[in-house]
Amino acid sequence: MKLFGPRYPEEIAKRIPPGQRLVKTWPVLHFGPIPDFDESTWSLEVNGLVDNPFTLTYLELKALGPADVQADMHCVTGWSTLDNTWTGVPFRVLAEKAGVQDDAKWVIAHCDYGYTSDLSLQAMMDDDVLVAWAHGGEPLTGEHGFPLRLVVPKRYAWKSAKWLRGLEFSANNKRGFWEVRGYHIHAEPWAEERYSYQEGPGAELEP
């Protein structure tokens, strides 16, 4: 039982990781201005250690879905929202289409403005990981990542990168925008993996 902070019914409290609080509105945090979207030129590129690299238009991507995932969301700044419904394409579908090679251990998400975020392939292969274009049955707004964002519910929300443009499979980790600025490469909320100083000596060797 938590001794301090808000008190929630037990069935809710057990879904809130340490150091988190529920919020009623979805805060907006991002790097850079909201990018313009031109469907005629937009694409998602999947490359790196794969047998079949490919590029998809927005319509081609959406034709691979849709799939819905209901999941909670936890931000490293301390807020959480529960029961979010996301719509998109499961990451597993893209990975299977690409034919991921055995040496691939990491996935680097590439976004507009050169923003990147790194995740282990093991984390990305969870059933609830999506590339999403809708939230709550409505298209994403620009401030929340339209036209496409990554959704990785079991990691702090900065790993769910907005304005996604590419997925690179790599044998070695490449720290992303926030990771080179002192944030944890694994970012597991229940372990409170917020900052890089918490990482063990073999963190980048872990799957």
Secondary structure, DSSP 8 states (H G I E B T S, - for coil): --SSS----HHHHTTS-TT-EE-SS-----SS------TTT--EEEEESBSS-EEE-HHHHHTT--EEEEEEEE-TTSEEEEEEEEEEEEHHHHHHHHTB-TT--EEEEEEGGG-EEEEEHHHHTSTT-EEEEEETTEE--GGGTTT-EEE-TTS-GGGS-SSEEEEEEESS----TTGGGTB-SS--GGGT--BGGG--TTGGG--
